[in-house]
Amino acid sequence: MLEARSLCKSFGPIQAVKDLSFSLEKGTVLGFLGPNGAGKSTTMRMLTGYLTPTRGTALIQGHDVQSDALAARQCLGYLPEGAPLYAEMTVRQFLTFIARMRNIPAAEIPERLGETLERLSLTEVACQTIETLSKGFRRRVGIAQALIHDPCVLILDEPTDGLDPNQKRDVRRLIQSMLDDKLIIVSTHILEEVPALCNRVMIIANGQLQADDTPQGLLETSRYYQAVTLQVDDSQAAASALSDLPEAARIELKHHELTVFPREGAELLPLVTKLAEQYQWKVHNLRLEAGRLDDVFRRVTTGLEA
């Protein structure tokens, strides 16, 4: 449904995006990650046709975003960073305006508008001017304008920015409900949302693709994957006993918690549990680590461990 072909973008001597290529299919929710200045927003603006690439191109449903721009944009919904809106319009007026701009037939607009307002929980503020809305409601209006024409490709730049935990959950449910017939790209800095929301993750740094995998695949590259973390009263004595385990690669004590890292292929949890029972440690917390995405993100983007 979407293909990037050797996308490059330079601003004078600065290369913001360097030879970026990938393809995405229907049913994908892509978490598009990277540190500030990595080239995420520049890439998304090129995919939407908002920015012209220095070199390369992108296709949406087979339509080139440069040579066949109108057809490409008809397939696309875009929530840009900051979600610029017409503050003096009411929510209803603004979404009606967007529907007309999207060439939705006039007879269909009231039904499409009602569905979109309900879907984004905006019915109660439909008659308020946008400037009077909270940041969370304005964000939802931004998502609504991207959805109102029912596009097959959605590009959402920080869609949950400014939303409270309940609103974030609602947006995640909304995105997951559209998986069957859409491709969705989500740029976010909230790493804990990625495993719950996305089925593919791409990480870029310095304008280049550094990692492309499923969330689980990335977690399994974390140094914390299958490690065991515990909190005990006498952490020094516990660390000494745990370091004698042949299956333990190393021990780390941080913030009153011990983390035991496994050697490749080792299963530490039953061994750590057995030692805790043997020495009768007073254990306050014990968990098997699933891997940490922030650890992977830091290593991939900086080469350093978290």
C-alpha positions, 0 to 999 in steps of 0.5 A: 500500500505504501513504498518508499524508494531511496528517499533523500532530503537535504537542507543545504549541507544538512542531510536530513534523510539518507537513502531510505527505502521500505514497503508496507502492506495493509494491516500494518501498524508501523511504529516509526521511532527515532530521536529528535532530529532523526528525520522522522517528520521530514520522512512523513512529510515526503511520504505525504507529498508535503515536502519534495525529496531531493532524490527518490520518491514514494508511492501510495496505492501505486500513485507517485506522490510527486507525479500523481499527487492528487490521486496519492493524497486521496488515499491518504489521511495525515495528522501532522505534528502540532495538528494545525487547525482553524481555531475560530471554526466550530468542530462541526464547521471545521470537519464539514469544511475538510469533508468538502475539501476531500470531495465527499458528496454533499449528501453523504457529509452529514452521515460521515460527520456524525460517524466521525464525531462519535468515533472520536468522542467529539459529539459533546463539543461539536458546536464549540469553537476549536480555540476553546477546546483542551489540548486533548480535544484539539488532538482528537479533532486533528485525528478526525480530519485525517479519518473523515474521508476513510483513507486506506493509509493513515500517517499520524505524527504523535497522535496521543500527544496531550491526551490523558490515559483514558483518551490514549486508550481510546485512540489505541482501540480506534487504531486497532479497530482499523487494522483490517483494511488500512495501513497506519504509520504512527510516530511516537516518543512514548515507547511503552505504547509501541508493543501494545499498538504496533506490529512493526517497528522502524527506528531511524537515526541520523536520517538512516534506517537502523532497525526494522522488526516486530516489537517482539523481535526488537525486545529479544535483542534487548540485554534485559531479555530473559533477565531476572530482576529482584528486590531483597533486603540484603542485596549484597549477599544476594548478589554474591550468591547469584554471581556464582551461578554458571548461567549468570553472565553478570549482576547489576545493582541499581535503585535497590534492585538486582538484575541477573543477566543470563548467558545465551540460552540460559533460563535463570528464573527457576535457578534464582527462585531456588536460591531465594528459597535456599537462603530464605531471602526476604523477596519484595519483588521478583520478575522475569524481564521481557526486554526493554524497548528503551534499552534497544532504542538507546543502543540502536540510535547511539551505540550505548547501553541504557 
